[in-house]
Amino acid sequence: MGRLHSHRHGKSHSIRPVTPSAPTWVKQSPDEIEELVVKYAKEGLRPSEIGVKLRDQYAIPLTKQIVKKSMVQILVQKGINPEMPEDLNNLVTKALGLQKHLRANKSDKRNVRSLELLEAKVHRLSSYYKQIGRIPKTWKYKAVIAQLE
């Protein structure tokens, strides 16, 4: 599949295993994995960081294969739901960095265009999250508001 804001056709990458069954080398039970996810979330790690930690330290490739729930579903069930989805938060943080760069470098036209494309992604993603109820319907992205958060 091609990229949204470029003329490239995409990158080849590894794909996840097709089998929905749990790997045989994982020694932890589903309850132990849920406890690990909750423990790391309480330490302040984001879901992607928790996944990397589980993969590297415990050899758990995917929690969904073993626990039958995604990491975000586990966190919501335990009451540790992040107020903003991680991908939307990453885009807003990236836009903040670009805005800071553009205040110092006002004639950087290439990054002005990059900021426009990035803000379009934020608006598209936020409208999706508003539809499914992950963020409030009144949430709006504005450059001024993003600087305060």
C-alpha positions in Angstrom: 0.0 0.0 0.0 1.3 3.4 -0.8 2.0 6.3 1.5 -0.6 9.0 2.1 1.5 12.1 1.6 4.3 11.0 -0.6 4.9 9.5 -4.0 6.6 6.3 -2.7 4.9 2.9 -2.8 5.7 1.9 0.7 8.3 -0.3 2.4 8.5 -4.0 2.6 8.4 -5.2 6.2 8.0 -8.3 8.3 4.5 -9.5 9.0 2.9 -10.9 12.1 2.4 -14.6 12.3 -0.8 -15.9 10.8 -1.6 -18.4 13.5 -3.8 -17.1 16.3 -2.5 -19.6 18.8 -0.1 -18.7 21.5 3.6 -19.4 21.0 4.9 -22.6 22.7 8.0 -20.9 24.3 6.0 -18.4 26.4 6.1 -19.6 30.0 3.8 -17.0 31.5 0.0 -17.5 32.0 -2.4 -14.9 30.6 -3.0 -13.6 34.1 0.7 -13.1 34.7 1.0 -11.2 31.4 -2.0 -8.9 32.3 -0.3 -8.2 35.7 3.0 -7.3 33.8 1.1 -5.0 31.5 -0.7 -3.2 34.4 2.6 -3.0 36.4 4.4 -1.3 33.5 1.5 1.0 32.8 1.5 2.2 36.4 5.2 2.9 36.0 4.3 5.3 33.2 5.2 3.4 30.1 3.0 3.7 27.0 1.5 0.6 25.4 4.1 0.5 22.7 6.9 0.7 25.2 5.2 -2.0 27.3 5.1 -4.2 24.2 8.8 -3.7 23.5 9.7 -4.5 27.1 7.6 -7.7 27.1 9.2 -8.7 23.8 12.7 -8.1 24.9 12.7 -9.2 28.5 10.0 -12.0 28.5 10.0 -13.2 24.9 6.3 -12.4 24.5 5.8 -11.5 20.9 2.1 -10.4 21.1 -0.2 -10.2 24.1 -3.3 -10.6 21.9 -2.4 -14.2 20.9 -2.0 -15.3 24.5 -4.4 -13.1 26.5 -7.0 -12.8 23.7 -7.2 -9.0 24.4 -5.1 -6.2 23.1 -2.9 -4.2 25.5 -5.2 -1.2 25.4 -8.2 -3.4 26.1 -6.4 -4.8 29.2 -5.6 -1.3 30.4 -9.2 -0.1 29.9 -10.5 -3.2 31.7 -8.2 -2.4 34.7 -9.1 1.3 34.7 -5.8 2.6 33.5 -7.1 4.1 30.3 -4.9 6.9 28.8 -6.9 10.1 28.2 -5.5 10.4 24.7 -4.7 7.6 22.3 -0.9 7.0 21.8 -0.8 7.6 18.1 -2.7 10.9 18.3 -0.5 12.0 21.1 2.6 11.2 19.1 1.3 13.2 16.1 0.5 16.2 18.3 3.9 16.1 19.9 5.6 15.9 16.5 3.5 19.0 15.4 4.7 20.8 18.5 8.3 20.2 17.6 7.7 21.4 14.0 5.9 24.6 15.3 8.9 25.3 17.6 11.3 24.8 14.7 9.3 27.1 12.4 9.2 29.9 15.0 13.0 29.9 14.9 13.3 29.3 11.1 10.5 31.3 9.5 11.6 30.8 5.9 11.7 27.0 6.1 9.0 26.4 3.4 9.5 22.6 3.3 8.6 22.2 6.9 5.7 24.5 6.6 4.3 22.0 4.2 5.2 19.1 6.5 3.3 20.8 9.3 0.2 21.2 7.1 0.3 17.5 6.2 0.9 16.5 9.8 -2.0 18.6 11.0 -4.2 17.0 8.3 -3.3 13.6 9.8 -4.2 14.9 13.3 -7.6 16.1 12.1 -8.4 12.8 10.3 -7.3 10.7 13.2 -9.2 12.8 15.8 -12.4 12.7 13.8 -12.1 8.8 13.8 -11.5 8.7 17.5 -14.5 11.1 18.1 -16.7 8.7 16.1 -15.7 5.6 18.1 -15.8 7.5 21.4 -12.1 7.4 22.4 -11.8 11.2 22.8 -14.6 13.7 23.7 -16.6 15.1 20.8 -15.6 18.6 21.9 -11.8 17.9 21.5 -10.2 20.1 19.0 -6.6 20.4 17.8 -5.4 24.0 17.5 -1.8 25.0 17.2 -2.2 27.3 20.3 -3.8 24.6 22.4 -1.1 22.1 21.4 1.6 24.4 22.7 -0.1 24.5 26.1 -0.4 20.7 26.5 
